[in-house]
């Protein structure tokens, strides 16, 4: 939807009657080429509508939007096909790659038993030391000390329930981390394909899906200071669908045709 929101949002307010140089296009929009290009880049890469503050849109004739739409689409396609954009995509792709979990060696049941016994013996010594040095606290510490001594006795059995539970928990954690990593890798490979054409193609498909089936003849009514659809169901449509409606049939269908042709070339 990033492509759709970037392009359509500009179309709503934009116009051009004839093909113009890129410099004139940005001048008419009240933008620098750098600002406009940055907007295109962010729209494709980040997947959200990037508002880049055109200042002169209200001064441009409404009836010439399709020509400017064509210019913008052509410029967008040229930039997205450039080495500069590919490098930014590659950098983003690398940054989004999931980190492989540390291959932590699982402890054997014997190792867990040994560690738990050692920890418990230390806790017993610390508790006994505290009671000796601070006898006033003995009443509160004694139940804890009794529990620790019982645990120490239980840990002598290697099949103790706690030791087995720790063993299973560590195994499950490792398996779960590996499963999660594989799932995130699959999602990453889908969202950020190695071939940039796959990434661009997905954006174009989302634009086409978002602007499909627009009712350009839908009626509007003034309500709460804003124009709203008479058909309440249209109010629940996605933002891109509404933007396509506001841009008008000529602009939106031309943009869809451009996107379809571009997609076929990838």
Secondary structure, DSSP 8 states (H G I E B T S, - for coil): -HHHHHHHHHHHH---SS---HHHHHHHHT--HHHHHHHHHHHHHH-S------SSGGGS-GGGHHHHHHHHHHHHHHHHTSHHHHHHHHHHHHHHS-----------HHHHHHHHHHHHHHHHHHHHHHHHH-GGGHHHHHHHHHHHHHHHHHTTSTT-HHHHHHHHHHHHHHHHHHHHHHHHHHHHHHHS-SSHHHHHHHHHHHHHHHTTT--TT--EEEETTEEEESSHHHHTS-HHHHHHHHH-HHHHHHHHHHHHHHHHH-
